[in-house]
């Protein structure tokens, strides 16, 4: 599909490193993406509606409710602003309002960083593509440790919406030939190497989309959890 916008070599994402000696989980080696089985528990809407949200823009008209942050404060900034890599997080005051979500993150046994609920307003593909980007997940992350990736749990039912993923072409720009669309029904889960893949959500509904986003360190233990939970 043609669009009026496309990233250029000046896009800030192009400068984010793609290669390092960090440990990476095998499940993400080929495509940078792995689908997990849908959640088998219920999250009631009060767990995300009662949270304290901050006006923080990423991938469109968004607000974020931090459930875990670098120092336990309600802060959406990168952990590097506090001198830390995106792991070893501390739960915020929002965690007590969303106990099911906090328990889920802890139960993975993974070393987690930013844990947030995103609220995304509707946006069509042409609008969304203007916000396509890669994440700077591994700033300050020692290379003898695990690569930081991100996991999603869809909280609202948005079956006509999708996460748009693209790998890089030879110039480090999104390669349309690698386009993948991940549907977003309620309960869907997946893990994405968002430092590698360009990504954005096309939200084709007339209500806000809510999802839990968690940064996890790639370790052999997290690789094992991913393999057990994958579709």
RODO-428498 format. One line per 5 residues: their letters; for each residue x, y, z of C-alpha. Coordinates in pm, 1 decimal, m for minus. Example, Ala and Ser with C-alpha at 12.3 -4.5 7.8 and 13.67 -1.06 7.14 Angstrom:
BEGIN
as	1230.0/m450.0/780.0 | 1367.0/m106.0/714.0;
! end
This chain:
BEGIN
xxxxx	0.0/0.0/0.0 | 135.5/342.3/m93.8 | 182.7/601.3/176.0 | 267.1/969.4/170.7 | 546.4/917.8/425.7;
xxxxx	848.2/688.9/442.6 | 1154.5/707.4/670.8 | 1475.1/842.3/518.6 | 1839.3/774.9/613.0 | 1813.8/1076.9/846.7;
xxxxx	1554.4/901.1/1065.0 | 1681.6/869.7/1423.2 | 1616.6/493.5/1429.7 | 1882.9/429.6/1163.9 | 2153.5/527.8/1412.9;
xxxxx	2043.8/270.4/1673.3 | 2289.3/m24.9/1679.6 | 2175.7/m350.2/1522.7 | 2474.3/m572.8/1597.3 | 2646.3/m657.7/1924.6;
xxxxx	2771.5/m954.6/2125.2 | 2471.0/m962.8/2362.7 | 2303.8/m1299.1/2420.3 | 1987.1/m1328.1/2210.4 | 1711.7/m1586.2/2244.0;
xxxxx	1702.1/m1836.1/1954.5 | 1324.6/m1794.6/1899.2 | 1381.1/m1442.5/1763.4 | 1678.4/m1526.5/1542.7 | 1500.8/m1565.1/1208.8;
xxxxx	1230.9/m1296.1/1212.7 | 1273.1/m1096.6/1534.2 | 919.4/m1199.4/1635.5 | 752.4/m1488.3/1814.7 | 382.6/m1534.9/1890.7;
xxxxx	286.3/m1673.3/2231.4 | m27.2/m1855.6/2340.6 | m310.0/m1621.1/2446.9 | m328.3/m1549.1/2818.2 | m528.1/m1802.7/3018.4;
xxxxx	m639.9/m1560.8/3288.6 | m881.0/m1268.7/3304.5 | m774.7/m907.4/3346.1 | m1067.2/m685.7/3441.7 | m1086.2/m339.4/3287.4;
xxxxx	m1043.5/m163.9/3622.6 | m680.5/m283.1/3624.5 | m597.8/m55.7/3333.2 | m867.6/209.7/3364.9 | m771.9/299.3/3723.6;
xxxxx	m402.9/356.5/3648.1 | m230.5/692.8/3648.3 | m133.0/774.8/3290.3 | 131.6/1014.5/3164.2 | 119.9/1205.7/2838.4;
xxxxx	402.5/1030.9/2652.5 | 402.0/995.2/2276.0 | 534.7/685.3/2101.3 | 389.1/533.6/1788.1 | 94.6/772.5/1768.8;
xxxxx	m142.2/952.3/2004.8 | m46.3/762.6/2319.9 | m46.9/778.4/2696.8 | 144.5/540.3/2921.0 | 86.3/414.7/3275.0;
xxxxx	420.9/299.1/3423.4 | 383.4/m15.8/3634.3 | 759.5/m54.9/3681.1 | 1031.3/201.8/3619.5 | 1401.6/254.9/3683.0;
xxxxx	1346.5/385.2/4037.8 | 981.9/313.8/4116.6 | 868.0/661.6/4018.5 | 592.5/729.5/3765.3 | 833.1/804.0/3483.0;
xxxxx	824.9/706.5/3113.9 | 1178.7/813.3/3030.1 | 1446.2/567.1/2927.9 | 1636.1/404.3/3213.3 | 1957.6/557.2/3080.5;
xxxxx	1837.8/890.9/3219.7 | 1888.6/727.8/3561.7 | 2218.3/568.2/3458.6 | 2072.3/216.9/3416.6 | 2005.0/m25.0/3132.4;
xxxxx	1641.0/m117.1/3073.1 | 1622.9/m394.0/3334.1 | 1625.3/m431.0/3711.1 | 1305.0/m226.3/3737.2 | 1111.5/m136.6/4053.1;
xxxxx	732.5/m146.2/4070.3 | 553.3/190.3/4086.5 | 236.8/289.2/4273.0 | 40.3/172.7/3968.7 | 139.2/m190.2/4036.6;
xxxxx	m96.4/m210.1/4336.0 | m384.3/m104.7/4108.9 | m300.7/m374.7/3854.5 | m206.8/m680.4/4064.8 | m286.4/m933.9/3792.1;
xxxxx	m54.0/m761.2/3547.2 | 225.1/m718.3/3803.0 | 194.8/m1085.2/3905.9 | 209.2/m1193.1/3540.4 | 534.2/m1003.2/3480.9;
xxxxx	691.8/m1144.3/3797.4 | 578.0/m1499.5/3713.2 | 786.1/m1505.3/3395.2 | 1094.0/m1516.7/3616.6 | 1262.9/m1273.4/3377.6;
xxxxx	1468.8/m966.8/3455.8 | 1229.3/m693.0/3351.3 | 1272.8/m324.4/3282.4 | 1002.4/m85.2/3174.8 | 654.8/m224.4/3240.8;
xxxxx	378.4/m3.1/3107.5 | 20.8/m4.1/2991.0 | m18.0/185.1/2665.7 | m334.2/368.7/2569.1 | m337.8/423.3/2192.0;
xxxxx	m601.8/631.2/2017.0 | m735.1/516.4/1677.3 | m508.1/568.0/1376.5 | m519.4/438.1/1021.6 | m219.2/301.2/835.8;
xxxxx	m121.9/628.8/670.9 | m121.2/803.0/1009.2 | 53.4/517.3/1186.6 | 337.4/482.4/935.9 | 454.6/832.2/1026.2;
xxxxx	549.1/694.7/1367.7 | 719.3/371.7/1256.0 | 1049.1/332.8/1443.1 | 1298.2/103.9/1613.0 | 1359.6/115.2/1990.0;
xxxxx	1683.3/206.2/2164.3 | 1647.3/m79.0/2414.3 | 2010.2/m159.6/2491.2 | 2172.0/169.8/2577.9 | 2408.5/112.2/2875.8;
xxxxx	2343.5/m264.2/2856.8 | 2676.4/m450.8/2901.5 | 2752.1/m664.8/2595.8 | 2830.6/m972.5/2806.0 | 2468.5/m973.3/2925.2;
xxxxx	2132.9/m1032.4/2754.4 | 1979.9/m828.5/2470.9 | 1665.3/m638.9/2576.6 | 1343.8/m729.2/2390.9 | 979.5/m641.2/2446.6;
xxxxx	667.3/m843.6/2515.7 | 302.7/m744.3/2458.9 | m24.6/m858.1/2614.1 | m335.3/m716.4/2446.1 | m589.7/m601.8/2705.0;
xxxxx	m866.6/m475.4/2475.8 | m1023.1/m654.1/2180.4 | m901.2/m493.5/1857.7 | m930.0/m771.4/1597.7 | m915.2/m531.6/1301.6;
xxxxx	m599.7/m363.8/1431.3 | m248.2/m495.5/1386.3 | 112.6/m435.8/1476.8 | 307.2/m359.9/1161.5 | 659.2/m506.6/1164.8;
xxxxx	939.2/m470.3/910.7 | 1300.0/m580.0/909.5 | 1580.9/m363.5/771.3 | 1696.8/m323.5/415.6 | 2061.7/m276.0/318.8;
xxxxx	2042.2/91.9/414.1 | 1892.2/27.6/756.7 | 1545.2/140.7/650.4 | 1222.0/m62.1/673.4 | 1202.9/m326.3/403.6;
xxxxx	845.6/m356.9/266.5 | 922.9/m708.3/144.7 | 947.9/m820.3/509.0 | 617.8/m666.0/621.9 | 430.0/m863.6/883.9;
xxxxx	91.8/m781.7/1039.7 | 27.1/m913.7/1390.5 | m345.7/m910.8/1477.9 | m443.7/m767.6/1816.0 | m741.2/m953.8/1965.3;
xxxxx	m784.4/m945.8/2340.8 | m540.7/m1176.8/2517.4 | m292.2/m1198.3/2230.4 | 73.6/m1215.5/2336.0 | 399.5/m1186.2/2147.4;
xxxxx	766.7/m1101.3/2189.6 | 944.6/m864.9/1951.1 | 1304.1/m757.7/1910.6 | 1200.7/m394.0/1874.3 | 1557.3/m269.4/1846.8;
xxxxx	1587.7/m478.6/1531.2 | 1238.4/m443.1/1380.3 | 1065.2/m126.9/1269.2 | 720.9/m128.3/1426.9 | 400.2/65.6/1481.2;
xxxxx	35.4/m23.2/1547.4 | m243.2/43.0/1298.8 | m551.6/78.9/1519.1 | m860.6/43.8/1302.1 | m1127.3/93.8/1569.2;
xxxxx	m1317.6/384.8/1724.3 | m1203.1/322.6/2082.9 | m863.5/333.1/2257.1 | m645.8/23.7/2246.8 | m480.5/m84.1/2573.9;
xxxxx	m189.9/m326.6/2601.5 | 76.9/m427.3/2852.5 | 432.9/m372.6/2726.6 | 727.7/m517.7/2917.1 | 1100.9/m498.6/2851.7;
xxxxx	1277.5/m828.5/2927.3 | 1644.1/m922.4/2928.6 | 1722.8/m1211.3/2696.3 | 1864.0/m1490.4/2911.3 | 1860.2/m1870.1/2875.8;
xxxxx	1581.3/m1872.8/3137.4 | 1374.2/m1621.4/2938.9 | 1441.2/m1824.5/2624.0 | 1301.6/m2128.9/2802.6 | 990.8/m1938.1/2914.4;
xxxxx	936.9/m1812.8/2559.2 | 962.5/m2164.7/2418.7 | 714.2/m2297.6/2672.6 | 465.9/m2018.6/2600.9 | 494.8/m1996.1/2222.3;
x	220.8/m2101.6/1985.7;
! end
